[in-house]
């Protein structure tokens, strides 16, 4: 069965966006960007909420930008063909290799797990991850921890999260300041 992972960059105080919704503090250094490229290669499908989808939509047309470096072009080659499922109550269409979700997060994960395919099912975004976690569908939590306290914003873990016991599977420094952790849900 395909694992479901929730992976995001987070601030040291546990936020994926700052109080203003900004992500500027998490702009990846070259080593961190390379990490995300390698992680994305291992995915079979990515579930996104509307806000993250709209943020990532830039990459659908970025290939035409002559100022992109080799790593950014490699990211496009990995990200754009990756199947994506977008959850939104307001969008009526999506672009690229994406489709709008027809069911709940739990229904979509169940359907994706039944389909033949390789690679993990990734969840991007705190709201979707919280729904999947509440249904006990998240197998791993992966964090790229940045050395900044943003003081508020969107939390990586929701406030009403139930108790979940995790096992630390992997940890490594991506740069001298950025730490990657991977925790598996103990079942």
N, C-alpha and C positions, 0 to 999 in steps of 0.2 A: 504494500500500500504506500502511496506517495506521501511523504511527510509534508506538513504544513509548517512554514517558518514565518516568523514576524521579525523583520530586520530593518532597523533604521539607525541613522545617526542620532545621538542624544547628547544633551549637555550633561555636565557632571551632576546637576541638580534634577535630572530626569525629564527634560523637555525635548520635544522634537521640533518645536517652533518657539520663538520668543514671544513676549507679550503682544507684540504688534503683528504676529504671524510670520515674522521674518525668519529666514534661514541663513543669513549672511555669515553667521558665526560657524556654520558647518561646511563652508566651501572647502572641498577636499584638496589637500595637498596631493602631489603627484602619486605618492605611495598609497594614499587612501583611495584615490580615484582608480588606480590599478586594482586595488582590493575589490572595489565594487564591480569592476568589469569581470574579474575572475568569479566572483560570487554569482553574478547574473548569468554567466555561461552555464552554471549548474541548474538553472531553473527550467521548468517545463511550462509554467504559466505564472502570470503575476496578477493578483487581485488588487485593484486600486479604487479609492474613493474619487469623487469628482475633483476635489482640490488637487490631489496628487496627480491625477490624470492631466489636468489642465497645466500643471507645472511641467510635467514631463512631455507635454505635447510639442514643446520647442524642438525636441530632437527629431520629430517627424520631417522637418524641413531644414534642419541645420546643416545637412550635408552640402548644401549650396554655398555655405559660408567659407570663403577662402582663408579666413584667419584661423580656422580650427587646426589644432595640433594633431599628431598621430594618435595619441590616446583618445582624444575626443572622437576622431573618425572610427577608431576601433569600438568605442562605446556605441556609436550609431549602428555599426555592423552587428553588434550583439543585442542591443535593446530593441531596435525597430522590428526585427522579425519575431521577437518573443511574443507569443500569444498573451493577450491581456483581457481581463474581464473588468469592466468599469461599473461601479455601483453608484447610481445617481437617481434622484427623484426629479431632477430638472433637465438633464440632457435628453435629447431625443435621437441623437446620432453621435457616433464617435469615429475617429479617423485611424488610419494605419491598421496594424494587425490587432485590432481591439473589437470587442463586442460589448453591448450593454448587458448587464446581468438580467436574467429573467426571473430569478428567485432570490431567496434570502442568502446570506453568506453561508449558512449551514447547508442549504440545498445545493448551492453551487459547488461547495467543497465535496459534498457527497457525490455529486454527478462527476466532478473531475477525478475523484479517486477511483471511480468505476471505469472511466475511460482508459484505453491503453495509452501509454505514454511514459516517457522518461522525465526525470528531473522533478525537483521539489515544486510544491505549490507555495508561492510567496505571497505574503500579505504586506501591502504598504499602506500605512495610515493607522492612526490610533483608534479611530471609530470602528473600522472593519475588524481590526485585531481584537478589540474589546468584545465585539459580538462573537467572533470565533472562539475567544478564550472563555466566554461565558457558557458556550456550548461544549467546552472541553475539546476543542478541535486543533489547538495549537500544540505542535510537538516540540518546537524549539524557539527560543528567543535569542536573537542575535543583536548585539549592540556594538556600535562604534562610538565610543565615549570621547567627547571633545572636552578639553580643559577650559571650560567656561561655565559660569553660573549666569543663566539668563533671567532668573527671578520670576518666571511665570510663562504662560503660553499653553501650548497643547502638551499634555503629559504623555510620556511613552506608555505608562501603565495608568489605567483609569483609577480614580479614587475608590470606586466601589469594587475593585478586583477582589475576588475570593482568594483564600489561601491556596497556593500551589507550591508544592515542593519541587525544587529544581536541582539538577546535578550539573556542576560546572564541567563541561566537556572540553573546552578549549579557551585559551586566553593568549594573546600576544600583542606586543607593541607594533603598531603599524608605522608610527613615527616616534620620535622621542616624546611626543605629547599626546598621541592618540592611541587609545587602547581598544582592542577588539575582544569581546567576550561572547561565548556561545554556551547557552544553558539548555539542557534537555529536560522536558517535563517528566518527572518520575511517575510512572503508572503502576 
